Amino acid sequence: MAKVRKGIEVSIAMADAVAQANVDVIGAYPITPQTHIVEHLSEIVANGELDAEFVPVDSEHSAMSVCCGSAAVGARTFTSTSSQGLALMAEIFYIAAAMRLPIVMALANRSLSGPLSIWNDHTDTMMVRDAGWIHIFVENGQESYDNIFTAFRIAEDAGVMLPVAVNFDGFILTHMIEPIEYEDNETIAKYLPPFKMKNTLHPDNPVSMGCFGMPEIYTEAQMQRENSIRSAYPTILKAWEEWGKLTGRYYHPVETYRVEDADYCIVTMGSYGETAMEVVDSLRQEGEKVGVVKIRLWRPFPVDEFCKVVLGKESLIVIDRAISFGGPGGPVASELRSALYKKEGAPVIVNTVAGLAGRDVSRNDFRNIILDGKARAQKGETEGFTLYGLRG
Amino acid sequence: MAKPMEQIKWQELEPGSVVVEVGNALEYETGTWRSEKPVVNKDQCIKCGVCWLFCPDGCIVKAPEGHFEANLLYCKGCAICAKECPVGCITMVSEEE
């Protein structure tokens, strides 16, 4: 496939990226809104365009189990899911990270039941926040396509060996037709060489994986996991840097828009960043000194980079796409409050939960969230969170 | 195990806590869990091997005389052998006695 720019559905481009990454095994079960990715991949494999094993499993629990098995023998492994599917595979999802298996998942973010919903928010991914996977958030089709490759590069690095989830918003991205620049296969092959795991399942050199951990060793095993994801950070930066050199498209753990001279900022994850930038442009014309901070790398959380950007600002308006029921705020805002606590020059945080289960958040809604957030910050109303657009 | 489990530092674990030594379960002596031990009446034993088949820990071995006995370094005292023995020649005896 030569380098070419095409108008294409983001899910199809993601599937094409997986094929270009030359994966060996795909274990997946279809679920809205991820369906087009696995449908297209099964076509690609059935047509003989990709020499891979497509395992059409009976459930997501089995999908992740297949992925663990194939990654354990050192095969390049991909899966994709959403919402209830992620919930069903949760048990094995944790194990994949504990076993340090370099699986890549396209996680089409969708709300969790109930009430049952198929639309987009971040409740599914927040459920597995602490599973030990690396989590990347993307905001458009090009970023979705690109980060399939960077995800494999990061996951399979000998010093990392961790699964990576590429979070992209269900429907807002999965079903959108966008102009996407495809890289040629030579570029991809250069960027993604074959990888080698230290220990694999092989009869010539038997090892035991996924063993029982007694109280005497469990703590040490957890510390090894914690260290592995923290020390993955420089590799993530390098993977993005090298991708940038090859393609001209650079990625960073925290990305910013018009923040240098901003008094206050709106903080987003995922596709909302694009709308936020447009609204910030129009608010700037009215004299509002506002910027956008976008969190691309959710785990490992880039505390230092985040602080570098926001310390000295007056306030942050943090948009959460999920509720932590009974908690002190939305999952993102709670984390940012904790990261900034007692830091000199820390901005106050106002938290708005918006766009649950695909409820549209228009440019005008963003404008309201930003201006209302600014007012709340000035009044000192910085506890808890507000549900934007709630009736009653 | 190169080192006793309680002495291993986190830096010394293989990625994913993979166990690279084969058969190291032998080094974990589960016999300390036991509160009752199986005692075989050798005269009654018909040497059928049912206890050997059913033992979930594989800790029952055939003695030179042909009857079967539990290796008490590993026997957890679960009493499945006593329950399954067709002639009832295995008695569970409290470790306190």
Chai-1 contact restraints between the chains, C-beta under 6 A:
chainA,res_idxA,chainB,res_idxB,connection_type,confidence,min_distance_angstrom,max_distance_angstrom,comment,restraint_id
A,M99,B,G16,contact,1.0,0.0,6.0,A-B,restraint_1
A,R100,B,P15,contact,1.0,0.0,6.0,A-B,restraint_2
A,R100,B,G16,contact,1.0,0.0,6.0,A-B,restraint_3
A,M161,B,P15,contact,1.0,0.0,6.0,A-B,restraint_4
A,K198,B,P15,contact,1.0,0.0,6.0,A-B,restraint_5
A,N199,B,V18,contact,1.0,0.0,6.0,A-B,restraint_6
A,P206,B,V22,contact,1.0,0.0,6.0,A-B,restraint_7
A,V207,B,V18,contact,1.0,0.0,6.0,A-B,restraint_8
A,V207,B,V20,contact,1.0,0.0,6.0,A-B,restraint_9
A,S208,B,V19,contact,1.0,0.0,6.0,A-B,restraint_10
A,M209,B,V18,contact,1.0,0.0,6.0,A-B,restraint_11
A,C211,B,V19,contact,1.0,0.0,6.0,A-B,restraint_12
A,E216,B,M5,contact,1.0,0.0,6.0,A-B,restraint_13
A,E216,B,E6,contact,1.0,0.0,6.0,A-B,restraint_14
A,I217,B,M5,contact,1.0,0.0,6.0,A-B,restraint_15
A,E220,B,W10,contact,1.0,0.0,6.0,A-B,restraint_16
A,A221,B,S17,contact,1.0,0.0,6.0,A-B,restraint_17
A,M223,B,W10,contact,1.0,0.0,6.0,A-B,restraint_18
A,Q224,B,W10,contact,1.0,0.0,6.0,A-B,restraint_19
A,Q224,B,L13,contact,1.0,0.0,6.0,A-B,restraint_20
